[in-house]
Amino acid sequence: MADPVDVAAAAAAGAAHGQIASAMPGGVALSAHKLVEEGARALLLILPGVLRIDVRPLADGLQVVPRPLGDSEIGWEVDRGAVTDYGKTAEETVQPALVGFRMAVWTGERPLGGRLLLAYTRDHQGGPTHFVGHAVLQEVHEDG
C-alpha cells in the first residue's frame, strides 16, 4: 500500500497552490494561504490520494469542504475549543476569525487523525477573503 503521508507527493501536488508540506513523526503538516473572491471555491490544502480541503467565502460566512480522495473516508467536526465568533455574519465577526476542525481519515490499513486550523480575514468592501490554513495529520495506532 502507498504511504498515505507521502510528504514529497503533498509538496508536489500543492506547489502550484502555494502549499508547504512538512514531515513529522508518523505524519505530515500542510500549510497554505490564499486570496479567494466571494462565492468562488478554491483548493487550500491537498494530500494526494487522501484528502483535499476547499474553502469558499460567502456573503454571510464561509464554507469549508473536506473532500476524500481515492478510497479515503473522512470524519469531520468543528473543534468548539478553537472557534472565535463562529455563527456570526461576516460583518459581525472580529478580524481575523479562527475556526478549528478535528478529523479522522480512513485510508485502509493506516487511519489518520488530525486537525485543521483556519484563519480568515475578509474585505467587507467587496474584496477577496484571505484564508490561512494549517493541517496536521498523523497515523493513528491502536496501541496508543
GIPEVEN-V129824 format. One record per pair of residues at least 12 apart in sequence whose C-alpha atoms are under 10 Angstrom apart, sorted by sequence separation. I is the first residue (numbers start at 1). J is the second residue. If there is no record, write none. Layout:
i=I j=J
i=I j=J
This chain:
i=9 j=21
i=10 j=22
i=19 j=31
i=20 j=32
i=32 j=44
i=33 j=45
i=42 j=54
i=43 j=55
i=44 j=56
i=53 j=65
i=54 j=66
i=84 j=96
i=85 j=97
i=86 j=98
i=102 j=114
i=103 j=115
i=119 j=131
i=120 j=132
i=7 j=20
i=8 j=21
i=18 j=31
i=19 j=32
i=20 j=33
i=31 j=44
i=32 j=45
i=41 j=54
i=42 j=55
i=43 j=56
i=52 j=65
i=53 j=66
i=54 j=67
i=84 j=97
i=85 j=98
i=86 j=99
i=101 j=114
i=102 j=115
i=103 j=116
i=118 j=131
i=119 j=132
i=120 j=133
i=7 j=21
i=8 j=22
i=18 j=32
i=19 j=33
i=30 j=44
i=31 j=45
i=32 j=46
i=41 j=55
i=42 j=56
i=52 j=66
i=53 j=67
i=83 j=97
i=84 j=98
i=85 j=99
i=101 j=115
i=102 j=116
i=118 j=132
i=119 j=133
i=6 j=21
i=7 j=22
i=8 j=23
i=17 j=32
i=18 j=33
i=19 j=34
i=30 j=45
i=31 j=46
i=40 j=55
i=41 j=56
i=42 j=57
i=51 j=66
i=52 j=67
i=53 j=68
i=83 j=98
i=84 j=99
i=100 j=115
i=101 j=116
i=102 j=117
i=117 j=132
i=118 j=133
i=119 j=134
i=6 j=22
i=7 j=23
i=14 j=30
i=17 j=33
i=18 j=34
i=30 j=46
i=39 j=55
i=40 j=56
i=41 j=57
i=51 j=67
i=52 j=68
i=82 j=98
i=83 j=99
i=84 j=100
i=100 j=116
i=101 j=117
i=117 j=133
i=118 j=134
i=6 j=23
i=7 j=24
i=14 j=31
i=15 j=32
i=17 j=34
i=30 j=47
i=39 j=56
i=40 j=57
i=41 j=58
i=50 j=67
i=51 j=68
i=52 j=69
i=82 j=99
i=83 j=100
i=99 j=116
i=100 j=117
i=101 j=118
i=116 j=133
i=117 j=134
i=118 j=135
i=5 j=23
i=10 j=28
i=14 j=32
i=29 j=47
i=38 j=56
i=39 j=57
i=40 j=58
i=50 j=68
i=51 j=69
i=81 j=99
i=82 j=100
i=83 j=101
i=99 j=117
i=100 j=118
i=116 j=134
i=117 j=135
i=5 j=24
i=10 j=29
i=11 j=30
i=28 j=47
i=36 j=55
i=37 j=56
i=38 j=57
i=39 j=58
i=49 j=68
i=50 j=69
i=51 j=70
i=80 j=99
i=81 j=100
i=82 j=101
i=98 j=117
i=99 j=118
i=100 j=119
i=115 j=134
i=116 j=135
i=117 j=136
i=7 j=27
i=10 j=30
i=36 j=56
i=37 j=57
i=38 j=58
i=39 j=59
i=44 j=64
i=46 j=66
i=48 j=68
i=49 j=69
i=50 j=70
i=79 j=99
i=80 j=100
i=81 j=101
i=82 j=102
i=98 j=118
i=99 j=119
i=115 j=135
i=116 j=136
i=5 j=26
i=6 j=27
i=7 j=28
i=34 j=55
i=36 j=57
i=37 j=58
i=38 j=59
i=44 j=65
i=45 j=66
i=46 j=67
i=47 j=68
i=48 j=69
i=49 j=70
i=50 j=71
i=51 j=72
i=78 j=99
i=79 j=100
i=80 j=101
i=97 j=118
i=98 j=119
i=99 j=120
i=114 j=135
i=115 j=136
i=116 j=137
i=5 j=27
i=6 j=28
i=7 j=29
i=35 j=57
i=41 j=63
i=42 j=64
i=43 j=65
i=47 j=69
i=48 j=70
i=49 j=71
i=50 j=72
i=51 j=73
i=78 j=100
i=79 j=101
i=80 j=102
i=96 j=118
i=97 j=119
i=98 j=120
i=114 j=136
i=115 j=137
i=4 j=27
i=5 j=28
i=7 j=30
i=38 j=61
i=39 j=62
i=41 j=64
i=42 j=65
i=43 j=66
i=46 j=69
i=49 j=72
i=50 j=73
i=51 j=74
i=77 j=100
i=78 j=101
i=79 j=102
i=96 j=119
i=97 j=120
i=98 j=121
i=113 j=136
i=114 j=137
i=115 j=138
i=3 j=27
i=4 j=28
i=5 j=29
i=19 j=43
i=21 j=45
i=38 j=62
i=39 j=63
i=41 j=65
i=50 j=74
i=62 j=86
i=77 j=101
i=78 j=102
i=79 j=103
i=95 j=119
i=96 j=120
i=97 j=121
i=112 j=136
i=113 j=137
i=114 j=138
i=17 j=42
i=19 j=44
i=20 j=45
i=21 j=46
i=61 j=86
i=62 j=87
i=76 j=101
i=77 j=102
i=78 j=103
i=95 j=120
i=96 j=121
i=97 j=122
i=112 j=137
i=113 j=138
i=114 j=139
i=17 j=43
i=18 j=44
i=19 j=45
i=21 j=47
i=61 j=87
i=76 j=102
i=77 j=103
i=95 j=121
i=96 j=122
i=111 j=137
i=112 j=138
i=113 j=139
i=114 j=140
i=17 j=44
i=18 j=45
i=19 j=46
i=60 j=87
i=61 j=88
i=62 j=89
i=75 j=102
i=76 j=103
i=77 j=104
i=94 j=121
i=95 j=122
i=111 j=138
i=112 j=139
i=113 j=140
i=17 j=45
i=60 j=88
i=61 j=89
i=62 j=90
i=75 j=103
i=76 j=104
i=93 j=121
i=95 j=123
i=110 j=138
i=111 j=139
i=112 j=140
i=113 j=141
i=14 j=43
i=17 j=46
i=60 j=89
i=61 j=90
i=74 j=103
i=75 j=104
i=76 j=105
i=93 j=122
i=110 j=139
i=111 j=140
i=112 j=141
i=14 j=44
i=59 j=89
i=60 j=90
i=61 j=91
i=74 j=104
i=75 j=105
i=110 j=140
i=111 j=141
i=14 j=45
i=15 j=46
i=58 j=89
i=59 j=90
i=60 j=91
i=61 j=92
i=73 j=104
i=74 j=105
i=75 j=106
i=90 j=121
i=91 j=122
i=110 j=141
i=111 j=142
i=13 j=45
i=14 j=46
i=58 j=90
i=59 j=91
i=60 j=92
i=61 j=93
i=73 j=105
i=74 j=106
i=90 j=122
i=91 j=123
i=103 j=135
i=105 j=137
i=13 j=46
i=14 j=47
i=57 j=90
i=60 j=93
i=72 j=105
i=73 j=106
i=74 j=107
i=90 j=123
i=91 j=124
i=98 j=131
i=100 j=133
i=102 j=135
i=103 j=136
i=104 j=137
i=105 j=138
i=106 j=139
i=12 j=46
i=13 j=47
i=14 j=48
i=72 j=106
i=73 j=107
i=82 j=116
i=83 j=117
i=90 j=124
i=96 j=130
i=97 j=131
i=98 j=132
i=99 j=133
i=100 j=134
i=101 j=135
i=102 j=136
i=103 j=137
i=104 j=138
i=105 j=139
i=106 j=140
i=10 j=45
i=11 j=46
i=12 j=47
i=13 j=48
i=71 j=106
i=72 j=107
i=73 j=108
i=82 j=117
i=83 j=118
i=84 j=119
i=96 j=131
i=98 j=133
i=100 j=135
i=102 j=137
i=104 j=139
i=105 j=140
i=10 j=46
i=11 j=47
i=12 j=48
i=71 j=107
i=72 j=108
i=79 j=115
i=82 j=118
i=83 j=119
i=104 j=140
i=9 j=46
i=10 j=47
i=11 j=48
i=64 j=101
i=66 j=103
i=68 j=105
i=70 j=107
i=71 j=108
i=74 j=111
i=78 j=115
i=79 j=116
i=9 j=47
i=10 j=48
i=68 j=106
i=69 j=107
i=73 j=111
i=74 j=112
i=75 j=113
i=76 j=114
i=77 j=115
i=78 j=116
i=79 j=117
i=9 j=48
i=10 j=49
i=68 j=107
i=72 j=111
i=74 j=113
i=76 j=115
i=7 j=47
i=9 j=49
i=10 j=50
i=76 j=116
i=6 j=47
i=7 j=48
i=5 j=47
i=6 j=48
i=4 j=47
i=5 j=48
i=6 j=49
i=4 j=48
i=5 j=49
i=4 j=49
i=5 j=50
i=3 j=49
i=4 j=50
i=2 j=49
i=4 j=51
i=51 j=105
i=64 j=118
i=50 j=105
i=50 j=106
i=51 j=107
i=50 j=107
i=49 j=107
i=62 j=120
i=61 j=122
i=50 j=112
i=53 j=116
i=55 j=118
i=57 j=120
i=57 j=122
i=59 j=124
i=59 j=126
i=62 j=129
i=4 j=72
i=45 j=116
i=57 j=128
i=58 j=129
i=57 j=129
i=56 j=129
i=57 j=130
i=57 j=131
i=56 j=131
i=55 j=131
i=55 j=133
i=53 j=133
i=53 j=135
i=38 j=122
i=27 j=112
i=29 j=114
i=31 j=116
i=33 j=118
i=35 j=120
i=37 j=122
i=38 j=123
i=26 j=112
i=27 j=113
i=28 j=114
i=29 j=115
i=30 j=116
i=31 j=117
i=32 j=118
i=33 j=119
i=34 j=120
i=35 j=121
i=36 j=122
i=37 j=123
i=27 j=114
i=29 j=116
i=31 j=118
i=33 j=120
i=35 j=122
i=44 j=131
i=45 j=132
i=38 j=126
i=40 j=128
i=44 j=132
i=45 j=133
i=37 j=126
i=38 j=127
i=39 j=128
i=44 j=133
i=45 j=134
i=46 j=135
i=37 j=127
i=38 j=128
i=44 j=134
i=45 j=135
i=47 j=137
i=36 j=127
i=37 j=128
i=38 j=129
i=35 j=127
i=36 j=128
i=37 j=129
i=35 j=128
i=36 j=129
i=37 j=130
i=34 j=128
i=35 j=129
i=36 j=130
i=34 j=129
i=35 j=130
i=36 j=131
i=34 j=130
i=35 j=131
i=33 j=130
i=34 j=131
i=35 j=132
i=33 j=131
i=34 j=132
i=32 j=131
i=33 j=132
i=34 j=133
i=32 j=132
i=33 j=133
i=4 j=105
i=31 j=132
i=32 j=133
i=33 j=134
i=4 j=106
i=31 j=133
i=32 j=134
i=4 j=107
i=30 j=133
i=31 j=134
i=32 j=135
i=3 j=107
i=4 j=108
i=30 j=134
i=31 j=135
i=2 j=107
i=4 j=109
i=5 j=110
i=29 j=134
i=30 j=135
i=31 j=136
i=1 j=107
i=4 j=110
i=29 j=135
i=30 j=136
i=1 j=108
i=3 j=110
i=4 j=111
i=5 j=112
i=28 j=135
i=29 j=136
i=30 j=137
i=1 j=109
i=4 j=112
i=28 j=136
i=29 j=137
i=1 j=110
i=27 j=136
i=28 j=137
i=29 j=138
i=27 j=137
i=28 j=138
i=26 j=137
i=27 j=138
i=28 j=139
i=24 j=136
i=26 j=138
i=27 j=139
i=21 j=134
i=23 j=136
i=24 j=137
i=25 j=138
i=26 j=139
i=27 j=140
i=19 j=133
i=20 j=134
i=21 j=135
i=22 j=136
i=24 j=138
i=25 j=139
i=26 j=140
i=19 j=134
i=21 j=136
i=26 j=141
i=5 j=137
i=4 j=137
i=5 j=138
i=4 j=138
i=5 j=139
i=4 j=139
